Amino acid sequence: MKIRPNDIVFHKPSGEEWVVCGINYDTGELIPCGYPFPTIARIDDCVLVESCNKPQTEEMKKALREHVMSSFIEELTEDE
């Protein structure tokens, strides 16, 4: 199952659980919500704990745009 924004992941190197703010499968990276923002982690270092099946919020998109990280904004398909 693919990790998506709002999902909860376990970050193996830090031992922390994070809520995902944005994800970029092309680069293999994700950005968790929280401080310091933005923090970039490798997708391979994360394990999906809970799939929340919620769209990325406008607040998340705004924060990513403000940090020039638009490639982490999820583009929804017609099925979603």
C-alpha positions in Angstrom: 0.0 0.0 0.0 1.3 3.4 -0.9 2.0 6.1 1.7 -0.1 9.2 1.2 -0.5 12.6 2.9 -2.3 12.3 6.3 -1.2 8.7 6.7 0.7 7.8 9.9 4.2 6.3 9.4 6.9 4.9 11.7 10.3 6.5 10.9 12.8 3.7 11.7 15.9 5.9 12.2 14.3 8.1 14.8 11.8 5.7 16.3 9.0 8.2 15.9 5.6 8.1 14.4 4.8 10.9 12.0 1.8 12.3 10.1 2.8 12.7 6.5 2.4 16.2 5.1 3.7 15.5 1.6 5.3 12.8 -0.5 7.3 12.6 -3.7 7.7 9.1 -5.1 10.0 10.4 -7.9 12.6 11.4 -5.4 11.8 8.7 -2.8 11.2 11.3 -0.1 8.4 12.4 2.2 7.9 15.4 4.5 6.2 14.9 7.9 4.1 17.5 9.6 5.6 19.2 12.6 8.7 21.1 13.7 11.2 21.6 12.2 9.4 22.1 8.9 10.2 21.0 6.4 12.1 17.9 7.4 12.8 15.4 4.6 13.0 11.7 5.1 13.5 8.7 2.8 10.3 6.8 2.1 12.4 3.6 2.5 13.0 4.6 6.1 9.3 4.7 6.9 6.7 2.0 7.5 3.0 2.6 7.0 1.2 2.4 10.4 -2.2 3.7 9.5 -3.7 4.7 6.2 -6.1 7.6 6.8 -7.5 7.8 3.3 -8.0 11.6 3.6 -6.9 14.1 0.9 -4.0 16.4 1.6 -5.4 19.5 3.3 -5.1 23.1 1.9 -3.0 23.9 5.0 -0.5 21.2 4.1 -0.4 22.4 0.5 0.1 26.0 1.6 3.0 25.1 3.9 4.7 23.1 1.1 4.3 26.0 -1.4 5.7 28.5 1.1 8.8 26.4 1.3 9.0 25.9 -2.5 8.2 22.2 -2.2 5.3 21.9 -4.7 6.6 18.5 -5.9 5.4 17.1 -2.5 1.8 18.2 -3.2 -0.5 15.3 -4.1 -2.2 15.5 -7.5 -5.6 13.7 -7.3 -6.9 11.6 -10.1 -10.5 11.4 -11.2 -10.9 8.3 -9.1 -10.1 10.0 -5.8 
